[in-house]
Amino acid sequence: NWTMEEFIGKEIARIREICGPKGRVIGAVSGGVDSTVAAKLMHEAIGDRFHAIMVDNGVLRLNEAQQVDVMLNKDLGVNLTVVDASELFLSRLAGIEDPEQKRRAAEEEEKGAEAKGRVEWLLQGTLYPDVIESISFKGPSATIKTHHNVGGLLKDMKLKLIEPLRELFKDEVRALGRLLSIPAQLVGRHPFPGPGLAIRILGPVTRDQVKILQLADNIYIEEIRKAGLYDQIAQAFAVLLPVKAVGVMGDQRTYEQVIALRAVQSEDFMTADWFSFPADVLRRISSRITNEVAGINRVTYDISSKPPATVEWL
Ligand code: XMP
């Protein structure tokens, strides 16, 4: 039995000890709860010897890199550099349709962080369930999704790994975040996968497709927040389908893409139920997306539970 205050004290002491008086640490941050909490904890322990790096891989949500920049640098006082790798990343992703390849391409980008030099340690916001999942992934059924947070990335890097959240569950990370004065909006934020929008664009990932999805997703989340439903949902996001559906505008037929909306309630994401929206909220979201997002003429709502579906579409 332990309290979160004890955990903070113990973990800060442990970090200081293993890094020594001069050790430098870098860590990729995503703007998500885990990496932000891990970064803030690191900052509390070793101050400016911790340096956070955010790689803009071109498949983030709308304005996300700018928002994270403000939050970490200004609000939390953590050293942060945003690296714009969207050109390189999108050019690599363009031809890839296989979801596992999309995941691996996303990991590759973060290796850029190594170039900072004189750094010995790499921070990762790995949680306890990630540790468990990646162990079970080594079983014979290799068809389960690879997990972004553990392993792979480190193979070609000479950095030693530091994982302060390794023993914690998600709700414990949130409690820790509150104690570390991380803004409530961020602490309560829905999870976002490491490979980003790349696994929510079911066809080729291009800048145009990313833009369409970013705009649709942003409207969706904005309306969910306005309706006061955000905290009742474990995860909500839009998915861009690679099919063209017929529509009508004036006296013209249109052939445009379809957005699928996903929203689930879940305790641990191992199982999940689709969320029952009030009809008027769905109506408003659909009408805004079809009116405001060029290239979309149809919006559908995903009513599949996990299992047999998964939360993500890829
Ligand atoms: P699934 O689709 O497996 O998703 O039901 C369960 C939870 O895991 C997230 N997820 C990922 N997170 N890299 C990540 O960092 C991934 O490749 C990945 N795939 C799924 C998903 O968003 C959901 O919260």
Residues whose N, C-alpha, C, O or C-beta is under 5 A from the ligand:
A	BS01	XMP	R103 T146 H148 P191 F192 P193 G194 P195 F269 T310 V311 E312
